[in-house]
Amino acid sequence: MRNRLRELRSARGWTQEELGRRLGVSRQAVIALETDKHDPSLDLAYRIAALFGEPVEAIFENPHAAG
């Protein structure tokens, strides 16, 4: 699932490790999310959206969206 996680993290000057700490996940999990090797759970996607103050849809591409 494509996402804007790296862009949002970089804009705040956070390292992958710092983002992981803020989300309660490992740096490796952040890497997997940023490189589209792993899709977040629904809970994690909502925590990410809350942390960045954006709706989930503004961060993660919906692979099932029409068009």
Protein Blocks (a to p, Z undefined) as FASTA:
>chain_A
ZZfklmmmmmnopafklmmmmnopafklmmmmmnopaccdfklmmmmmmmnopafklmpc
cfkbgZZ
